[in-house]
Every structure is written in C-alpha cells, then in structure tokens.
Amino acid sequence: MMACSMKGSIDMVNDNPALINTEAVKNTNIYKIPTGTFWWDLASGETVLLPLFLAKKFYPDIFKDWDLIDEMKYFYSEFYNYKISDKQVNRILLSQPPE
C-alpha cells in the first residue's frame, strides 16, 4: 500500500519506473492524500487528520473502531467552526476541490 501526496497523482506513482515493481503498484493499492482547506500532508491544521486516515488505510483491522468521518466532522466543527456535510467529507477524502 502506498499514499501519494500533495500535488502528486496516482498516475505519477503508477507510471514511475522506480515504483513499477512495488506491491502497491502491482495491486493498485495506492491512495491519494486527502485535501481539505489545504493538503493534509503539509504543515497545516488539518495535518492532525492524516495519521487517522493512514491508520485506517494501512491497518483497518486494528483501527476498525475509529470513525474517520466522525473525527473529521468534529475537527472542522471544533477548529474551523464549520459544519461539513457528508458530501464535503467525501470530496476531501477523494482529494477533490470544493463545489
């Protein structure tokens, strides 16, 4: 399993000759890092959500009781004073721009 970051794309990982023989590429097990108000993998307030995202992806059995969506809703409500919708949560997790 592999995660690509910031402006990178899954295609950039899949097409990289240095990574072509990795299990993640062979098994199409590559995930884009979420983007909310800023990239989660760069120093921002949302960076605290990245370990939760990665834990759920890399170790789903161990972290099966964690609800990433609930954590995201709490985070945005508590720290940005903004109630995000399920649709917004899904767009963030897919690293899609806001509508």
N, C-alpha and C positions, 0 to 999 in steps of 0.2 A: 504494500500500500504506500502511496506517495501523495503528498499535497503540493500543489503549485501555488505560488504566492503572488501577491501584488498584481502587477500588470501582466504576469505570465498567463499563458493559456494551456489548457490540457494538450492541445496540438503541439505546442512548443516542447512539451515533455515527450509526447509520443514520437515526434519527429527528430529528437535529439539522438544522434548516433551513439553518444556515450551512455544513453539510458535504454536503448532499444532492447537490450537483453535482460533488463531487470524484470523481476517477477511482477512488479506493479504494472509495467507497460504490457507485458505479455498477457496479463489477466485483466487488463483495462480497469485497474484498481487505483485510479488517480482522481483526486478531489481538488476542486478549486477552493482556495481560502475565501471565506465569506467577506463581503464588503457592506458595511452599514453606512454611517456618515463618513467613514474612512476605512482603509484596509485594516483588517484585524491583525495582520502580521507585522505591522509597522507601529512604532510608538504612538499610540492613541488611547483614548479612554476605553475603547472597545477591545483593546488587546487582551483584557482580562477574560473575554469570552472565548478566545482562541484555545486555551487548554481544555475547556469543556467540549468544544467542537472536536478537537483532535482525540480526546479520550473516548468520545462516543464512536468515532470512526475507527480508531485503532484497537480499542478494547471494548467492544459493545457488550460482551458478557459481564465484564467487571463493572461497567457503569450503566447497566440496564435500568437502574432505578433513578438515574438523573434524567430530568426532563429539560433538554436544552431549550425548547421553545418557552417553557415557563421561566427559565433563567433569563432568557433574552428579554421577555416582556417585563420582568422585574427590573432588569438592568436599565432598560430605556426609560421606564417609568421613574425609577429612583434617581438616576444620574442625569438624565436629559429632560425629565419632567414631561415625557412624551409617551402616550399610549400607542403602541404599534399594533397593527392588525395582523391577523394570521397571514394575509396576503403579503404584507410587508416583510414579515418574518421569513416567509418562503423565498421572496426575492433576495433578501440579504443572504440567506443560506446558499442560494444559487449564484451569488455574486452578480446579480442583475441590477441595473440602475433603477432608481425610483420612477414611478409613473407620474 
